[in-house]
Amino acid sequence: MYDCLPSIDVSTLQERVYQSLRLAFLRGHFQPGDQISIRKLADALGTSPMPVREALKRLMAEKAVEQSSNRQIRVAPFNSQVHQEFVRIRMQLEGYAAERAVRLRDAGLVAKLADINQQMLAAAKAGQIDAALTGNHSFHFEIYRTTGYSQLVDILESLWMRTGPFLATIHQKPAHAVRFFENGHRFHARVIEAIKAQDVKAARRAIALDIRTGTMFLSKIYEPKEPA
């Protein structure tokens, strides 16, 4: 009677769990130094601990998480020097992606970006910081996917995996969240205008300023967590 039961593709489940956790890092839903409970993640995802454990191994290989001295798994702690390297690389690569998106002249891109940008700001004003962070991620990657360069998108996702947790530190000072996202909304609007005007230099400049000013804003309010 057992022969009629369908087999369960464990690898597919592990991949879904990994992609779910990876997306959470990309969107800035974990903060630097956060302790990670395999059991709590499994409960939240509705799985057993095994696929979560396997997903975390992959994230550890990508340096998004690490094992601390007491064998606890945590989000990689913030390192200012390393983060500044990532910021400079992001400014160059994302600026290039914005230039290419302008040149490809996707007719529907401007309207999509304007809608995402408004939703991001509305979420911030409603106190929904995670939703606003998701909107920020969606705005940027809507542009980057338009390039048609899947390898470039993969590289940028890898960078965001490492820098996304720093964006999440806006949770530490929710009173500053609206101003933070208002700034982002303003630079996003400049990106939209540049795309509409087919101005590649302005698009590159606006993306770079968005990244740099966001980093500067968070650097002023960030309070590192004590290591466990």
C-alpha positions as CSV (number, residue, x, y, z in Angstrom):
1,M,0.0,0.0,0.0
2,Y,3.0,2.3,0.5
3,D,3.9,2.1,-3.2
4,C,1.2,4.4,-4.2
5,L,2.5,7.3,-2.0
6,P,4.2,10.0,-4.0
7,S,7.8,10.7,-3.1
8,I,8.7,14.0,-1.6
9,D,11.4,16.0,-3.3
10,V,13.5,17.1,-0.4
11,S,15.8,19.1,-2.6
12,T,12.9,21.2,-3.8
13,L,11.8,22.0,-0.3
14,Q,15.4,22.9,0.7
15,E,15.6,25.2,-2.3
16,R,12.3,27.0,-1.4
17,V,13.5,27.5,2.2
18,Y,16.9,28.9,0.9
19,Q,15.2,31.2,-1.5
20,S,12.8,32.5,1.2
21,L,15.7,33.2,3.6
22,R,17.8,34.7,0.8
23,L,15.0,37.1,-0.2
24,A,14.6,38.2,3.5
25,F,18.3,39.1,3.5
26,L,18.0,41.0,0.2
27,R,15.0,43.0,1.5
28,G,16.7,43.9,4.7
29,H,14.6,41.9,7.2
30,F,17.6,40.8,9.3
31,Q,19.9,43.1,11.2
32,P,23.7,42.6,11.6
33,G,24.5,40.4,14.5
34,D,21.0,39.0,14.9
35,Q,20.9,35.6,16.5
36,I,19.2,33.0,14.3
37,S,17.1,30.2,15.8
38,I,16.8,27.2,13.5
39,R,13.7,26.1,15.4
40,K,12.0,29.5,15.1
41,L,12.8,29.8,11.4
42,A,11.4,26.3,10.8
43,D,8.2,27.1,12.7
44,A,7.8,30.4,10.8
45,L,8.4,28.6,7.4
46,G,6.3,25.6,8.3
47,T,9.1,23.1,7.8
48,S,11.2,20.8,9.8
49,P,14.6,22.1,11.0
50,M,16.6,20.1,8.4
51,P,15.9,22.3,5.3
52,V,16.5,25.4,7.4
53,R,19.8,24.0,8.5
54,E,20.8,23.2,4.9
55,A,19.8,26.7,3.8
56,L,21.8,28.3,6.5
57,K,24.9,26.3,5.4
58,R,24.5,27.9,2.0
59,L,24.1,31.4,3.5
60,M,27.2,30.8,5.6
61,A,29.1,29.9,2.4
62,E,27.9,33.2,1.0
63,K,29.1,35.0,4.2
64,A,25.6,36.3,5.0
65,V,25.6,34.4,8.3
66,E,28.3,33.0,10.5
67,Q,28.8,30.7,13.5
68,S,29.9,32.6,16.6
69,S,32.4,31.3,19.2
70,N,29.6,29.6,21.2
71,R,28.4,27.9,18.0
72,Q,25.3,30.1,17.7
73,I,24.4,31.1,14.2
74,R,24.0,34.8,13.6
75,V,23.8,37.3,10.8
76,A,27.3,38.5,9.9
77,P,28.1,41.5,12.1
78,F,28.6,45.0,10.6
79,N,32.1,45.8,9.5
80,S,32.5,49.5,8.5
81,Q,35.5,49.0,6.2
82,V,34.0,46.1,4.4
83,H,30.6,47.8,4.1
84,Q,32.2,50.9,2.5
85,E,33.8,48.6,-0.1
86,F,30.4,47.1,-0.9
87,V,28.9,50.6,-1.1
88,R,31.5,51.8,-3.6
89,I,31.1,48.6,-5.7
90,R,27.3,49.0,-5.6
91,M,27.5,52.6,-6.7
92,Q,29.5,51.6,-9.8
93,L,27.6,48.5,-10.8
94,E,24.1,49.8,-10.0
95,G,24.9,53.0,-11.8
96,Y,25.9,51.0,-14.8
97,A,22.6,49.0,-14.6
98,A,20.6,52.2,-14.4
99,E,22.4,53.5,-17.5
100,R,21.6,50.3,-19.4
101,A,18.0,50.4,-18.3
102,V,17.7,53.9,-19.8
103,R,19.2,52.8,-23.1
104,L,16.8,49.9,-23.4
105,R,13.8,52.2,-23.3
106,D,11.3,49.8,-21.6
107,A,8.0,51.6,-22.2
108,G,6.4,50.4,-19.0
109,L,9.3,50.8,-16.6
110,V,8.6,54.4,-15.5
111,A,5.0,53.6,-14.5
112,K,6.1,50.5,-12.6
113,L,8.8,52.4,-10.7
114,A,6.5,55.3,-9.8
115,D,4.0,52.9,-8.4
116,I,6.6,51.0,-6.3
117,N,8.1,54.3,-5.1
118,Q,4.7,55.6,-3.8
119,Q,3.9,52.3,-2.1
120,M,7.3,52.3,-0.4
121,L,6.7,55.8,1.0
122,A,3.1,55.0,2.0
123,A,4.3,51.9,3.9
124,A,6.9,54.0,5.8
125,K,4.4,56.6,6.8
126,A,2.1,53.8,8.0
127,G,4.9,52.5,10.2
128,Q,5.4,49.4,8.1
129,I,9.1,49.4,8.0
130,D,9.5,45.8,6.6
131,A,7.1,46.6,3.8
132,A,9.0,49.8,3.0
133,L,12.3,47.9,2.9
134,T,10.6,45.4,0.5
135,G,9.5,48.3,-1.6
136,N,13.0,49.7,-1.7
137,H,14.4,46.4,-2.9
138,S,11.6,46.0,-5.5
139,F,12.4,49.5,-6.9
140,H,16.1,48.8,-7.4
141,F,15.7,45.3,-8.8
142,E,12.9,46.3,-11.2
143,I,15.5,48.5,-12.8
144,Y,18.3,45.9,-12.7
145,R,16.2,43.1,-14.2
146,T,15.3,45.4,-17.1
147,T,19.0,45.3,-18.2
148,G,18.5,41.7,-19.4
149,Y,21.9,40.8,-17.8
150,S,21.1,37.9,-15.5
151,Q,24.8,37.7,-14.4
152,L,24.7,41.3,-13.4
153,V,21.6,40.7,-11.4
154,D,23.2,37.7,-9.7
155,I,26.2,39.9,-8.7
156,L,24.0,42.7,-7.4
157,E,21.9,40.2,-5.4
158,S,25.1,38.9,-3.8
159,L,26.1,42.4,-2.8
160,W,22.6,43.1,-1.4
161,M,22.8,39.9,0.6
162,R,25.8,41.4,2.4
163,T,24.5,44.9,2.7
164,G,20.7,44.3,3.2
165,P,21.1,43.7,7.0
166,F,22.5,47.2,7.4
167,L,19.4,48.7,5.8
168,A,17.4,46.8,8.4
169,T,19.0,48.8,11.2
170,I,16.5,51.5,10.5
171,H,14.3,49.4,12.8
172,Q,16.6,50.6,15.7
173,K,15.3,54.1,15.3
174,P,11.7,53.9,13.9
175,A,11.2,57.6,14.6
176,H,13.7,58.3,11.8
177,A,12.2,55.8,9.4
178,V,9.8,58.2,7.6
179,R,12.7,60.7,6.9
180,F,14.9,57.9,5.7
181,F,12.4,56.6,3.2
182,E,11.4,60.2,2.2
183,N,15.0,60.7,1.2
184,G,15.0,57.4,-0.7
185,H,11.7,58.4,-2.4
186,R,13.2,61.7,-3.5
187,F,16.3,60.0,-5.1
188,H,14.1,57.3,-6.6
189,A,12.0,60.1,-8.2
190,R,15.2,61.5,-9.7
191,V,16.0,58.1,-11.2
192,I,12.5,57.9,-12.7
193,E,12.8,61.4,-14.2
194,A,16.2,60.5,-15.7
195,I,14.8,57.3,-17.2
196,K,11.8,59.3,-18.6
197,A,14.2,61.9,-20.1
198,Q,16.6,59.2,-21.4
199,D,19.4,60.8,-19.5
200,V,21.9,58.1,-18.7
201,K,24.3,60.3,-16.7
202,A,21.5,61.6,-14.5
203,A,20.2,58.0,-13.9
204,R,23.7,56.8,-12.8
205,R,24.1,59.9,-10.6
206,A,20.7,59.5,-8.9
207,I,21.3,55.8,-8.1
208,A,24.7,56.5,-6.7
209,L,23.4,59.3,-4.5
210,D,20.6,57.1,-3.3
211,I,23.0,54.5,-2.2
212,R,25.5,56.9,-0.7
213,T,23.1,59.1,1.2
214,G,21.2,56.1,2.6
215,T,24.4,54.7,3.9
216,M,25.4,58.1,5.5
217,F,21.9,58.4,7.1
218,L,22.1,55.0,8.7
219,S,25.7,55.4,9.8
220,K,24.7,58.3,12.0
221,I,22.0,56.3,13.9
222,Y,23.3,52.8,13.8
223,E,24.1,51.2,17.2
224,P,26.2,48.0,16.9
225,K,24.8,45.0,18.8
226,E,27.0,43.5,21.5
227,P,28.5,40.2,20.4
228,A,26.9,37.1,21.9
